[in-house]
Amino acid sequence: MSEQETLRLVQQFYAAFKGGDINGALKTLSKDVGWFIPGPKDIISFTGQRHGREQVAQFIATDAEQFELRDFVAQGDMVVALGHYRWRIKSTGHSYESDSVRAFTISDGKVAHFQEYLDTQAWAAAYRTAQSLSAGKMKQ
């Protein structure tokens, strides 16, 4: 694929994702896609490595309060998306926001690998209960 085609594929993924079309987003992924989201697994259960569309589908969500992609960079079989988002965690009522960098590797016309880079400390804090946040502040 050309760099323009790889860029269009990632933009197609995001258009489907932002539009709430999870099946459309999943169709841009290879059947055995590798998907990595960093973070403390003991606090945020869906962080870590996933393999395949089914595992990605189990945790992909579209309920961001703000989701903005600022730039895309395509080179060879890789596309990097730079953006910013804000999420509210339903279980705690807390929100967090972070700039993020998302790296996509394309193979055979599909997304073969995804890795995200974000502020995992702010994210983990939003998942903690108000009580555990208060206890953490007292220890500091």
Secondary structure as the mmCIF struct_conf table of DSSP 4:
data_model
#
loop_
_struct_conf.conf_type_id
_struct_conf.id
_struct_conf.beg_label_comp_id
_struct_conf.beg_label_asym_id
_struct_conf.beg_label_seq_id
_struct_conf.end_label_comp_id
_struct_conf.end_label_asym_id
_struct_conf.end_label_seq_id
HELX_RH_AL_P HELX_RH_AL_P1 GLU A 3 LYS A 18
TURN_TY1_P TURN_TY1_P1 GLY A 19 GLY A 20
HELX_RH_AL_P HELX_RH_AL_P2 ILE A 22 LEU A 26
TURN_TY1_P TURN_TY1_P2 LYS A 27 THR A 28
STRN STRN1 LEU A 29 ILE A 37
BEND BEND1 GLY A 39 GLY A 39
TURN_TY1_P TURN_TY1_P3 LYS A 41 ILE A 43
BEND BEND2 ILE A 44 ILE A 44
TURN_TY1_P TURN_TY1_P4 SER A 45 PHE A 46
STRN STRN2 GLY A 48 HIS A 51
BEND BEND3 GLY A 52 GLY A 52
HELX_RH_AL_P HELX_RH_AL_P3 ARG A 53 ALA A 57
TURN_TY1_P TURN_TY1_P5 GLN A 58 PHE A 59
BEND BEND4 GLU A 65 GLU A 65
STRN STRN3 GLN A 66 GLN A 75
TURN_TY1_P TURN_TY1_P6 GLY A 76 ASP A 77
STRN STRN4 MET A 78 ARG A 88
TURN_TY1_P TURN_TY1_P7 LYS A 90 THR A 92
STRN STRN5 SER A 95 SER A 107
TURN_TY1_P TURN_TY1_P8 ASP A 108 GLY A 109
STRN STRN6 LYS A 110 TYR A 117
HELX_RH_AL_P HELX_RH_AL_P4 THR A 120 TYR A 127
BEND BEND5 ARG A 128 ARG A 128
HELX_RH_AL_P HELX_RH_AL_P5 ALA A 130 LYS A 139
#
